[in-house]
Amino acid sequence: MDTKFHLAFKVKDIESTIKFYNVILGCKLGRQTKNWVDFNFFGHQLSAHISDKIPKLDYCGKVEDLKVPIPHFGCIVNNDTFNNIKNRLEKHNINFIFKPQKRYQNKKGEQQTMFILDYSNNPLEFKIFEKKDDIFT
């Protein structure tokens, strides 16, 4: 079965959102109006909608010794895509909440992960698993 997720989320403006997702991350621009814009987010559909009520960050998640922002979204990608994203973020001087790092080293669920904020303060995580079978275990 070929399924895709769709996520609608809040942003402060369309211009900075297009810069972040299209120019920096390289996500293909989809349909847009003056109030929302769609992106092909690594094969999935993101819909960014303008709002003056962007939620405050809440670092309530605890993973190993890291406090991670909840909610957050992102994508599980392959090694080449992960490195491409990392390089694009570094090229555009995007600050990492958590720089690319390995978690659960030599354990089930071993992964590389990185966290960033978009220009509307939405937290995103990108990760790769050493073994695809570990994604849900």
Secondary structure, DSSP 4 states (H G I P E B T S, - for coil): -----EEEEEES-HHHHHIIIIIIS-PEEEEE-SSEEEEEETTEEEEEEE-S-PPPP---EEETTEEE-SS-EEEE--HHHHHHHHHHHHHTTPPEEEEEEEESTTSTT-EEEEEEE-TT--EEEEEEESSGGGTT-
